[in-house]
Amino acid sequence: MRYRVEIDGTLCSAFGTCVAAAPSVFALERKAAVATVLVPTTDDDQALEAAETCPMDALSIFDAASGDRLV
């Protein structure tokens, strides 16, 4: 399945759990103290784990085809 990845920058506190879970999808922008999306769409299932483990609930994962929110 293809996923669309979004970050709510107002919620992100740069804990880095998303980067640890899915380093090919997320990176930390230390200067701005937020995570960033490296790729807007991915088939990497680790993106789901990253969203589920975000302590700030700043990540949203959608089915890229249907637009349905998964996490």
N, C-alpha and C positions, 0 to 999 in steps of 0.2 A: 504494500500500500504506500502511496505517496502522501506525505504530510506537509502541511503549510505551518510554519513556525512563526509565532509572534511573541514579543516581549513588551510588557507594560513597563516602560522606563520609570514611571512614577512609583511603582511598587518595588522595583529591583533595588537590592542593597548590596549587590556584588559579593554574596557569600561564596560563589564559585561552585556550588553543587551541580549546576547545569554543565559547567565545563568539565568537571570530573566525570559526570555520567555520559556526556556526549561531546567530546572534544572536537569532533569533525563538524559539529553544528553550532557550537557556542564558543565565545571567547570573552575574556574580561577586559574591559576598557578601564584600567585602573585610574586614569586621570579623571574620568567622569564618574567613576565608582558605580558602573552598571555593566551588565552583561550585554553582549551584542550577538546578533544572529550572523553567522558566517555564510549560510546558505538559506534563502527564503523557503525553499522546498527541499525535502529529503525523503529517502526511503529508509533511513536509519531508525530502527525501532528504539534506539537509545534516547531519541528525542522525547519519546513518551515517558521513559524513566526519569529523564531530567525534569520534565514538567511535574511529574508526580512527587518528586523529592524537593522541589523548590520551597524553601521555608516561607517565602513571601507570596506564594501563588502568583508570581509575576509572568509565568509562561502559559501560553495557550497553544494547543496543538489541534489542527483541523485536518479533516480528510480533504486533500487537495482537490479531489474530483467533485465531491458533493458539497463541500463547504461546512459539513457538520462538525461541531466542536467535539473532540474526543477527550481532551483533558483541559 
